[in-house]
Every structure is written in C-alpha cells, then in structure tokens.
Amino acid sequence: MKMILKIARMELQKMFYSPIAWFVLIVFAVQAGIQLMQMVSGSVMSSELGYGTQALTNRIFTGGGSLFSRMQNNLYLYIPLLTMGLLSHEFSSGSIKLLYSSPISNKQIVLGKFVSMMIFGLAMSFVLFLTAIFGAFTIKDFDFPAALTAILGLYLVICAYSAIGLFMSSLTSYQIVAAIGTFATLFVLQQIGRMWQDIKFVRDITYWLSINGRSGTLIRGLIGSEDILYFILISGLFISFTIFRLKGIREKSPRYISFIRYVGTFVIVALIGYISTIPSLMKYHDSTRTNTNTLTENSQEVISKLKGKLKITTYVNIFDDNYWTGAPSNQKYDMSRYEQYRRFYPNMKLGYKYYYALPVDEQALKNHNRRFDGLIMQQALEKACNIADVNPKRFKPASDYVNEIDLKSELNRFVCKITTEEGKTTQLRIFDDLMRVPDESQITAAFKKLTMELPLVGFVKGHEERNVNDFGSRGYFTLAKEKPFRHALINNGFDFTECKLSTPIDKNIDILIIADAKTAFSGEELKNLDDYIDRGGNLIIAADLKRQDEMNPLVKRFGVKFMEGQVIEYNKGCTMDLVTAVSTKEGRKLAYQFKNIHGEQAVSMPGVVGISYENKGEFNYTPVLVSDTVKNIAQIDSIGSWNELQTTDFIDEVATFNPGQGELSGPITTALALTRKVGEKEQRIMILGDADCFSNGELSTRRYGFRSLNFNMGTGMFFWMSDNEVPIDVRRPTPPDNKIYLEKKDMPVFNTLYKIIIPALLGLAFLLIWLRRRGR
C-alpha cells in the first residue's frame, strides 16, 4: 500500500507541475461557474417577476438539464487529457524500463496511477462542492444531502473514465492516440446500451455495460447498489485490463494466455453485474428530503398487499402509433418505469408479445390506410417491419392472443396485462398525452385492483339518462371510460356497468349514478332505489334544467328539492345562464381535488338548477358548490347570482333580479353532499343541479377569463365516493426549498466570484507552484 501511495504522490507531483492538470481544473471551474449562473439567473428572474420558485435544489442542481446533469455530459472532454500520458509517457520516454527493473509489481504501478486520478477527481469534485455551498447559502432549505449524492455520482463517473483512460494509455506510446482511444471507448460505452437491443440475451449485457445515464439516478439523489457496483466493476475491469497489458509486455505471455485473462475477467465482471441487477438483491437510499425518487406511502401500502408471482405482459401492435414505446429496441427503457415498484416487490416478471391488427380508432384507421394504401395485410406488415428494422416473423396476428386478452376492446393499441398467481387480471394502457406511459397513479391503481375489490359504478338507464357509453357532447364517456385518456376513471381503478331501477340493484354495485332522467320513475323503481339507499349504497343524482319534476321524487326522502327556474349569474364574456360555481370551505374538506375550486378556478355549470334542503336529522348536509355571493342588492349590476324564474332566453333578453316574484339571491347551492353511518361504513351521496358539468362537451370546453376545474370536481367526487381509495392519491410533500435569497442586483458579484475569482485563484496556485519549482 505504501508503494501505491508513493507512486500516486509522484504522479500527482508530475500532474500538478504540468500546465495540463491546472488547465483542466481552471476550465472545469469556469464551465461550472457559467452553468451555475445560468441556472441561478433563471430562478432569480422568475422570482422577481412573481412567477414563484419551487424545488430549487432540483431545478438548479440535481434535476434533468440542471447544473450537475450538464457537467456530467461534458466530463468526457476532460479526463482523456489527463489520462493520455499516465502510461504512454512512460513508454515513449523509456522510464517504463526503470519501473520494470525496480521491485514494483504491475499492480502497484497501475493502482498508484489510478489513485492519483482518484485524488485529482476529488479536486474536480471540490469545484462542484463550491457550487453546492453557494446553494446552501442562497436557497431556503437547500437539500444538501441530495446535492452531495449528485457530486458522488459525478465523482464515480470521473473514476470510471480514469480507469478507461489508464487502460488506453497502456496500449500506445503516443499520448494523442491514447486520448483519441479514450474518447472512442467512452463513446462506445455511452452508445452500447442502444445496440443489439432486439436480441434478448445480448440486450441485458449491452444495457448493463452502457455508462450513459448510470449516474443519472445518483444525480437525482437516489443511491442504488446496482449503480454503485457498476462504477466499481467498470473501474475494476479496466484496471485489470491495464495490469494484464503490463503483465503481457513484461512477461512476454502467449496471446492465448492474454486472451483468457481478458475474457475471463470480462465474464466475471459481467456475471457479477448481472447478479447485481436481480431486484431482490438491490438496495436503495433516497437522499432527497421529500423522497422524490421513492413511491408514495399509498403506493407502498398497496404493494405490501401483493402476494405471489406477478406477471406483466405487454402487447405491442406494429401498426399502432405507440409501437416504439414497446419496440424490442426500447424494452429495457420501457421496463424502467416499474423499477420503483420492483424495489418493494421484486417478484415481478416482465414480458413482451408482438402482434399486428388494424387500428380500431377511426382516425388512426384512416392514417393507417393512407400510409399503406393499396397493400394487403402481409405487405403492410413487411413494409412496417422494414421501416422499424425488425423481423416480421416476430409478429403474430391479434387472433393468436384471443384467449389471453381482448385486444380489439383495447382498440388494438399498446396495452399491458397484469396477472397474479391466482389468475386475477387487469390492464395498463398508454395515453394520448405528452407523457404517454402510465404514471404512479395509474400503475398503483392497477395493482390495487388485484389486491382488493374496488368500486363498481352503475349507471341507471331506462329513462333517457346520460349514458356512460355516449361519445356525444352530452355523454359521460370521457370522464368514465375513454381508455386513451389518462384521467378517465376506468384507468384509475373503477369499473362500470349499466342497470335499471325496474329490478333490484345488483349487490356488487358500490356507486349508483342517475343523471338527467327525462321521464318519471314508477313506484317500483323508487322502491328499488330506496332499498339500495337503505343498504348504505353510495349515490350520485344529477338533475338538469327542466328536469325538476322527474328528478325531485328521487331526492324527496332526503329533504332535498331541485328548485324551479335556474341559477344565473353575471360572468364577463359569457351568457348569464353559465354559472361558475366554487367550493365551500366545508366542501373542500371532502376531497383534496376540491381545494383549488375557488376564485378564478371554478366549476362551469351551464343551465344549473338550485338545490334547497331541509335537515331531517338522518343525514349530515354539506354544501359543496355554490354560485356567486350577492355583492350589493341595492345595485342590481353588482348582484352575483340568483334563482331566475322568468327569463329563459339569455341571448336576446337581459334577466333582472326580481325578489317580488320569489327569486332568491345567491349564493345558491348547486352541489350538496350527504353522509350518514350505515353499519360500519359511511354512506355518501352527492346531489348536483347540473348534469352537463361532467359531460364530454363541457370537459372539452375552454372559456376565457377563468379556469374550469370540472375534471377536478369529477375525479374528486368519485374519490370521495370510493372512501378515498381511488383514484390513488400520489401527492408528495411540497419541497420547502422554494425561495432564493438573491436579487438581480446581486448577480454581478456572484458572476465575478464563480466565473473569474475562483478560476483565477486556481491559476494563481499554478503560477506559485510553477515559480517555486523553477526556483529550485
């Protein structure tokens, strides 16, 4: 060990007596300063403009595109300049012979030079540490552990790059050739993860070998045993190669002996690396303050209830626009979205099956026919496979999987089928938004369906009610069952069915919905509804304009009544029959989705009828949504809202508040929640004066002047109805580092410090060392 440290000290002396090492440090410091100030100036500007700043540690230092991420992308420019002469200089100057003649082993030579690079890596890391110090003093509640983890990740990258550069330096006596060889090797290791990904056995090896993104998890603040071991193994692999290289030169070993050494070491490293990827053997530590790299507690609770083997089979259609998400070349990347889950439940097996079938969606089918115009199915398959550079034999017709999954009902799109050891199944889908793949909320909801019985929602039909399968503007398809829509309830744990009140309600139905019935209910139907209510079933009743007579018998037993006329209010730029209802203080406590429904963020309710109620003592009553409050009755133009009984034409006529005609001023309740205890459970009922607010048309409508939160209201209502089970609440604590203690006027000082003064101090240190050495 003493000899290794002695060699390292001698190498560091040579390194710091030469201008190259100082040049690298100075340029590295300048680049870090420039990148830091660019990130900080953006946050300072946002703060002074009043946009607000959030998660500043992540935004400036550890997130994607942040300081440390950018510095990682440029490390390959520095290390080859330092390592190119470690051994090649010894060969070119002949000093290697002196080392061979001394009582020093090949291992000591190589390890001594590598240790010198490790120490130099600490100097580079210290430059990064100075930027973290800046964050600690200028950012409120700076997440220092996360920043230190990121610096650790960058240090491990430096060490791995150094080991590679050391080996390349041992192959030639020309330093430039060694530098070019190091650049080339680093490039290959960065790109190898994308190579031969369609070959199953090779895919795992090349993906593991890829150095690109390996430190990404560390930069984000997650310490994983697999990533730490990867850098150790890669460094050890190239250090071993370097020792074998010197050993081969020194001993004149036969080529087959050298070949066995190299291959044997590679196989051992690859085997250990493969073992390190076994989920059950992986260990993690999330160093971020709010555990942003870890599943939320709700998700962890769901995962803890899983039992036995879990199989996730992904079906990928070559003709689907989402094919590339699950293409053979992208399998490893697609699998990565389950990594957080496998940390807590490693007993998962992932598989992929490829098929071909015409798209079901009308627009997607038109696009398909345009792309493959005039081609029969087999010809279209061959053309698509040729473009995607995959073997057509990999793809089977969708009919071959008919006994496994109904692909047509999934629109012949990318879909995952999750199967438990007991045979329970559910689906995960891909969505038509920017993110595309399911996130934690949808994945956890799918797993939750396998561990417990989630709510079955029954839509009452038979009286021309709103239809859950209706694609039109008045239907509820978007909210409930649109599979390509991420936030549709079917993608978040709910199942749906249709039923009639002419027969007793199925005992499996947990939530019953009656929306906008156009004809009256019979006595038998009302009795079946009462039986459902008596057993404690949850219920949603949504009336609409001119439907009071048909809907009032449904709510009569609660002491509730849909008022005559309709609620109107003054809304700039809109007709008076559009009510922008906001949540009450009590209503916001029912579901977290309701909390933001106030001010300019409201629920748009066109043609809403008011709700009056008399507390009968059996239920607890909570107004959830109300219309605008009266501002000044003496000034008619200032009245917020009222219940209009006379005017019906709000385009050609102007309604006026007339209390003499029985019109009531606002605020008027437009959504009412009722609760009571039935046995061990709490029965929950929601009564709404508007059936349009959750319709396909209203959810897709955008109006100037306020932000419609109808979807928040819809999902929040079902969240409350399901006893807060689904949709899964994956909210995380708000990061406290939301304030930067800088103003624009302070920036010149720190620009000078990090871009000029710190690099200048490094330059001064070099000058003093150089003058001292020259004086000797």
N, C-alpha and C positions, 0 to 999 in steps of 0.2 A: 504493500500500500504506500509505503514511503517513497518507493521509486516512482510509482504512478503519479503521486503528488509532485514529486521533483520534476518529472517530465512536464506535467501540466504547468508548473511555475515557470519553467524555462520557455515553454510555448507561449504563455501569456506575456512574458517579457518581450519576446520577439514580436508578438502581435501588437502590443501597445507601444513598442518602439518604432513601429512602421506606421505610415500615414493611412493605410487602408482601413485598419480597425477603427481609428478615430473618424475617418471619413464616413464609414458606415454608421457609427453611433451618431454623428452630427446630423447626417441626412435623415436618419431614422427619427431623431428628436424633432427636426424641422417638420417632417411629414406628420408626426404625431401632433405637434402644435397646430399645424394648419388644419388638420382634420378635426381636432378638438374645438377650435374656434369656430369652424364652420357649423358644427353641430350645436354649439352653445349659442351662437348668434341667432340661429333659427328659433330656439326656445325663448331667448330674450325678446325677440321681435314679437312672437306670439303672445308673450306675457304683457308687453306694453300695449299691444293692440287690443287686449282684453279678451283674447280667444281662450285663455286658460291653458294651463300646462298640467299634464298628468304623466305619471310613471316616468319621471325624468331620468332615472338611472337607466332604465331600459331604453328610453328614447335616445339618449346621448351616448351611453357606454356599451350596453350589452344586447340591445335588440338587433334585428336584421337591418343592415345598412348603417349601423352605428359605428362609433369610433373603433372599437376593438374588432368588429367584423371587417371593417375596411383595412385595418392594419394587418389582419391575418391574410387578406388577399394579396398583400404586397411583400410578405416575408420572403417569398421565393426569390425576390430581387437581391436580397442582402446576403443570405447565407452562402451561396456559391462563391461570392467574392472573398469570404473569409476562409472557406474550407479548401479552396482550389490549391493552396500551397502547402497544406498540412503535411502531406507525404510526397507530392510531386516535386516539391522544392528539395526534399532530401535526396530524391533520385537524381535530379538534374545537377545538384551541386556535389554529389558523391558522398555527402555526410551520412547517408544510409549505411555505408560500409562501416563507419565508426560505431554506429549503433549496433550493427550485427556483431562486431568484434568485442563489444562490451558485454558484461554479464547482465544483459537486459533481455527479457523474453519478448516475443512478438505481442503477447497480450498486454504487457506493461507499456510498450510503445503506443499501441493503439488506444488503450484505455487512458493513458496520460494525455494524449492529444484530444481525445473526446471530452475528458474532464475539463480541459482548458476551454473548449467550446461551451460546455455547460456553464462555466463561470462567466464567460462572455455573454451567454444568454441571460444570466441574471442581471448583467449591466443593461441589456436591452429591456428586460422586464422592469428594471428600476425606472427607466424613462416612462414606461406605461404607468408605473405606480405613481409617478408625479402627477399624471393626469387624473388619476383616481383621487389623489389628495385635493386637487382642485375641486372635484365634485363634492368631496366631503365638506368643504368649507363654503361652497356656494349653493348647494342644493339642500333643501329641507328634508330631513330624514333620509339622507343618502343611503342606498342599500350597499354598504361596503362589502359584506361577505359575497354578494353576487359579483361585484367588480373584481374582488380578489380571485374568485373562481375563474372568471374570464381570463385574467392575467396568467393563472396557472395553465389554462388551456393553450394560450399563446406560447408560453414557455415550453410546454411539451412539444408543440409544433417545431419550435426552434431546435430542440434536442433531436427530434426525428430527422429534420432537414440536415442537421450537422452530421449525424451518423451516415446519411446517404452521401453527403459531400465528402466525408472522410474516405468512404469506400471508393468513390470515383477518383479521388486524388491518388489512391494507391494503384490505379490502373495505368497511369501515364506519368511521364516526367515533364510533360508540358502543362503548365498551370491553366492556360486558356482552354486547352482540351478538357481538363478536369472540370472547369467551370461550366463549359458547354454540356458536358456529360451529366453534370448535376442538374442543370436546367432541364435537360431531356428526361432524366429519370423522374424528377418531380412532376413534370408534365404528364408522363405516363401514369404515375400513381394517382394523379388527380383525375385522369380520364378513364382509368381502367374499370371503375365502377359502372360505366355505361357500356362496356364491351361484353359481348357474348352473353347478354342477359336473357336470351331466349333458350339457352342451354341450361337445364335445371341444375346439374352438378357444378358446372363451371360458374354459374350465376352467384352461388353463395361465396365461392372463393374470391372472385373478382370484386364483388361488392364489399367483402371484408377488407381486401387489400387497399381499396380506394381511400386515399388520405383526404380527399376533398370533403369538407363538411364534418370531419371527425371531431374537430374542436368546436363545432357549432353548438353542440349541447352544453359544453363547458362554458362557452361564451355566454350562453343564455342562463347560466347559473346552475346547471344540473351536473353533478359529478356521478358518472356511471362507471362501474367496474369494467365494462366492456371497452369503453373509450380509453380509460387509463391504461388498461392492459394492452390495448392496441399500440399505443405510443411506445410502451416499454418493449413490446415484441418487435416492432418495426426497427426501433433503435438497436435492440439486441441482434436482430437479423443482420443488419448491415455492418455492425461492429464485428460480428462473427465472420462475415464475408471478408472484411478487411484483414482480420487475423489470418484467415485461410490464404489470402493473397500473399501476405508477407511470409507465411509459412511455406507456401509453394515456391517462392523465389529463393528463400534461404535454404530449403532442403532439396530443391530440385525434384519435387514429388512428381510421379507419373500423372498424366492428365486424368486417368480414370479415378485415381485417388482423390484428386481435387474435385472432380465431378461428384463423387459420392459425398464428399464433405458438404458441398454447396446444396445439393439436392436433399440430403438427409436433414440439414439444418432447416431448409425451407419447409420440408414436410412436417418437422416437429413444430415449427412456429405456426404453420397453417392449422395443425391439429389442435394446438393449444388455443389458437384464435377461434376455431370453430366451437370448441368446448365453451369458450367464454361467451358465445352468443346464445347458449342454451338459457331460455328465460328463467328457469328455476334457479340458476346459478348466479344470475345477475344481482348486483346490489347497487342502490342509488342513494344519493343525498341531494335534496333540493335546497340550495343555499339561499334562494331568494326569500325575502321577508314574507311575502304572501303566497309562497308555494305555487308560483305560476306555472311550473313545469310538472305539476302533480295533479292527479284527478281530484276533483272537489270531494268533500266528505260525503255528499249524497251519492256520488258515483261509487266511492269506495264501499259504502254501505250496501249498494246493490251488488257489487262484485263479490262481496263477502258471502252472499247467499247462493252463489252459483255452486253447483256440485257436479262432479264427474267431468268427463271429457266434453269439450265444446268444439264443434266443427263449423268453420266459416267457409262456405263455398261461394266463390264469385263467378257469376255467369256473364260473359262478355260477348257482345254481338259485333262482328266485324263491320256491319252496316250502321251501327249506332254512332252518333256524333261523339259519344263519350268513350269510344273504343280505346283511345290512347291512355285513358286513366288506368285501365287494367291490361294493357298490352303486355306481352311477355317481357319486353324490354323495360317496363315500368313496374313489374310486380313487386320488387323489393321496396320501391318508393311507396307503392300503394299499401303494402303491409305495415309500413312505419306508422300509420295512423292508429294501429292497435297497440303500439309499444307501451303507452302508459297503462293500458289495461293488462297487458301481459306482465307488467311489474307486479301486479297484485293477484293475477290469476294466470299463471304460466301454462295451464293445461288447455291451451288453445291450438288447434291445428288449422292452418290456412291452406286453401286450395283454389285452383282456377280451372274453369271449364269454358271452352270457346265454341261459339255456335254462329250460325247465320240464319237470318229471318228478316222479312221486310218490316220496316218500322210501322207501328200502329198509328202513331200520331199523324194527323192529316198533313200538316206542314212538313214534317220530317219525311213522309212518304213522297210528297211532291219533290222535295230536294233529292231524294234517292233516285226517283225516276228521271230527273233531269241529268244527274251525274252518270247514270248507267243506261241512258236512252238506247233502246234497240237491242240490249243484251239480255239473254236468258239468265236465270239464276246462277248457273255454274260459271258462265262467262263473267258475270258481275263479281262473283266470289274471287275468281282468279285475278281480275283487274284490281280489286280492293287489296288482295293479299300481295300483289306485286308492288303496289304503291306503299304498303305498310312493311314490305320486305319480310314477310312471314310465309311459312309453308301452308298452302291451302289444306293439306291433309290434317292439319291441327284442328280445323273447324268442322263441326258436325251440324246437321240440320236441327233446328229447335225441337222438332218432333222426337228426337232421340232422348230428350230430357223431360218428356211429358209426364213421366211417372215420378219425377223428382220435384218439379216446380212448374207452375202455370206461367210461362214466360209471356204469353200473349196478354194476360191480365196485368203484367208489368210493363206493357207497351213495347215489349221486345227491346228493352233498354238494359243497361248495366244494372245488375242487382246482386245483392249478397243474401244468401240464405244461411241463417244461423240455426244449428241443430244441436240439441242437448243429447246426452247419452240416453235419456228416457224417450227421445223421439219428438219432443216439443220443438216447434219451429217458428221462426219469424223472419222478416225481411228488413234489409237495409238498402236504401236506394241512393241514387245520385240525383242532384238537383240542378235546376236551370237557373243558377245564380253564379256570381263570380267565384265563390269558394268551391262549388261543385260537390265535393265529397261531404259525407255526414260529419258533424262535429260531435263534441262530447254529449250534448243534449240528446241527439238522435240515437247515438250508439248506446248510451246508458238506458234510454227508454226501451230499446230493443232487448237488451239484456234483462231489464226489469220485467218485460212480458214473459220471460222464460222462468222467472222466479216467483211470480205471484199473478193472481187474476186481476188484470187492470180493467177499468170501466168499459162496459159495453153500452153504447149510446143508441137509443131507439128513437127514430123519427116517426111521429104519428102521421099517417096518411089516411085518405078516405074522404076528406073534406076540402080538397084542393089546397092543402097546406104547402108551405115551402118544402122543396124537395132536395134532399142531400145529393141526389144524382143529377140534378139540373145544372147544365153548363151555362144557361142563360143568365141575364143580368140579375134576375130575382132569386136564383137558386143559391144553395149553400155549398156547392161543390168545392170551391176554392178553400174555404175555411176547413172543411171536413176531410175531403177525400182526394184532392189533387196530388197525385203521387210525386210529380216532379217539383212540387212546391215544398221547400224545406220546413216551413212552419205549419203546414197542414196537420191537423190533429192526428191523421192516420199515420204520419211519420213520427209521432211523438207519444205513442203508447195507446191510443184509442182505437177501438173497432166500432163499426157502425152496422145497424140493421134498420129495417123498416117494420112497422107494426100498425095494427088498427085497434081502436078502442072498442070495437064491436065484440072483441074477445078479451078475456083476462090477459093482463100484461105478463109477458114471459118473465119468470123469476130471475133470469140471467141478466136482464136489463137493469143497469145501475142508474142511468140518467135518461129521462124521458123528455123529449122536446116536442112541443106543439106550437107551431109558428104560422100565424096568419090564416086561420081557418075561414073559409068563405061561406060555409053552410053550418047550420046549427047542429049541435050534438044531441043524440037521443038520451033518454033517461038511463038506458042500459049502459051506454058509453060513459056517461058521467059517473055511474056507479063503479064501473071498472077503473076509472081514473081515481075515484075516492079510495078504492081498495088498494091501489098502488101507493097512494099517499099515506094511507093508514099503516102500511107495512114499512114506511120510512124511506121510500124511494126518492131520490133527488129529481128535481123537476125544473124545466125551463119553459115558461109560457111567454110568447112574444106576440103581442097584438099589432094592429096596424090601423091606419086611417080608414074609417067607415066599416070597421070590423068589430066595433064595441059590442053590438048585440050578440054576435056569435061567440065572442070570447069571454064576456062577463060571467056567464054561468060557470066557466072553468075556475074563476078566482073568487067566486062569491063566498065559499066556505072559509076563506082566509080573511074576510072582511075587507077585501080589496075590490076596487072598481076602476075600470078604464073610463075616463071622463069623456063627456060629449065634446064635440068640436075637435080642435087640435091645438097644440102648443106652437106659438110663433115667437120670434124674437128679431131684433134688429141685428143684422150681420152685414157689414160693409161688403158690397160687391156680390151679395147673394140675395135670393128671394127670401121673404120673411118666413116661409114655411120650412126653411132649413134651420134646425136647432143645433147649436154646438154645446152639447151637454158636458159638464165637468163632474169629476168625482167629489163626493163629500169627504169631510175629514174622517168620518166613521167608515165610509165605503173604502177608503184607501187602505184600511187595515185588513180587509178581507183577503186581498191577494197583492203580491208585490208588483204585479203588472199594472195595477190601478194607480200607483203612487204618482206617476207623471201626468195623469189626466187632469190637468188644471191649467189655468192661464190660457196661453195661445195654443196649448196642446189639448185638444178636446175630442169627443166622440161625435161625429157628424150623424144626425138623426133626421132625415128628411121625412116630413109628414108624420111626426110623432104625436101620439095621444098621451095626455097626462094621466098620472096614477094617483088616486086618492085611496086612503086606507084608514081603517078603524081598528085599533089594537084590541083584539079579543082576549089577549092574555095567554092563548095557547102557544103562540109563536113570538119570537123576538123579531122586530122590524128594523131594518137598516136601509135608509135611502142611499142608493149607490151613485146614481147620476141625477143631476138636476139641471134645469135650464138657468139662464142668466137671472141674476138678482135685480129687483127693482132699484133704480138709482134715484129717481125723483118723480113721484107720481104727479106733482104739480106741473111738471114739464113733460108732456106726452112723448116728445122726441127722446127723452132720456130713459124711458121705461125699458128695462132689459128684456122681459118676456112676459107673456100672459097666455091664458087659455082663450083662444078666439072661437066664438060661437056663430058669428055671422058671415064673415068673408071667407070665400073658398077659392077665389081667383086672385092669386098673388102676383100675377104678371101685369094685368090691366087695372087692378084696383089696389088701393092702399088701405090696409087694415088699421083701425084705431082702437085703442083700449077703451072699452065701454063697461065699467063695473055695474051700471044700472041694468044691463042685460044679463047679469050673472057671470060676467067674465072675471076670472081670478088672476091676480098678478103673480109674477114669479118671485122666488124660484119655485118651479113646479117639478115634482119628482117624475123622472122618465125611466128609471130603473130601480127596482126595490128588491132587497134580499130578505128572505125569511128563514129563520132557523128554529129548531126545537130538538130536544132529546127524544129519541125513539129507541128504547132499549139501551145498548151500549154505544150506539152511533149517533152522530148529529145529522139530522135531516136538513138538507139545504135546497132552497127554492129561489129561483130568480125570475122575477116578473118584469118584462120590458114593454114599453109603449110603442116600440118600433121594431118591425121585423126586417126592415131594409138595412139596418146598420151593419149586419154581418153578411149581406148578400154579395155575390160575385161582383156586381156592378159597383156597389158602394166601396168595397175594399180596393177596387182598382181606380177609384176616382181621386183626383188631386185638385185641391182648391187653393187659390191664392189667399194669403192672409192668416192662415192658421194651419197647424199640422194635425192631421187626423190620426187619432190613435185607436181607430176601430178594431184593428187587429189585436192591440194590447188588451182591449176590453174583451174580445172574444176568447183569446187564449187564457186570460186571467179568469174569466168566468168558468171555463172548463177546469182550470187548475183548482179553483175553489170547489167546484162540484165534485172533483175526484179526491177530496180531502187532502189536497196538496201533494198528490202522488205524481201526477203527470200533467203537463209537460215537466220534464226534470228541471229542477232549479239548480243551475250550474253557475250561479253568480259567485264571484270571488270578492274578498275584501278589497276595497279601493286602496291602491298603493298610496302611502302617505307622502311620498316624495313628489309633491305637486306644486312646489314653489321654488323659484330660483332667485337667490338674493343678489341679482345683478341688474343693472340698467344699461341702456345703450351707451351712456356716457362713461361707463366703467370698462367697456370693451377694449379701447386702445391700450390701457395699462396691461391687461392680460394678453392681448395680442403681442405686445412687445416682450412680455415675460416669456411666453411659451414659443414664440416664433424666432426670437432674436437672443434674449438674455441666456436662456438655458443652453441652446446650441453654442452660443459664444463662450460660455463657461467651459463647455466640453472642449472647444477649440483652444481656449487658454490653457487648459490642463495638458493638452497635447503639446502645445508650444513650450510649456515649462519642462515637461519631461524630455522633449527633444533637445532643448538648450542644455539641460543638465547632462544628458548623455553625451552631447557634443563636447561639453566642457571636460568630461572625463577622458 
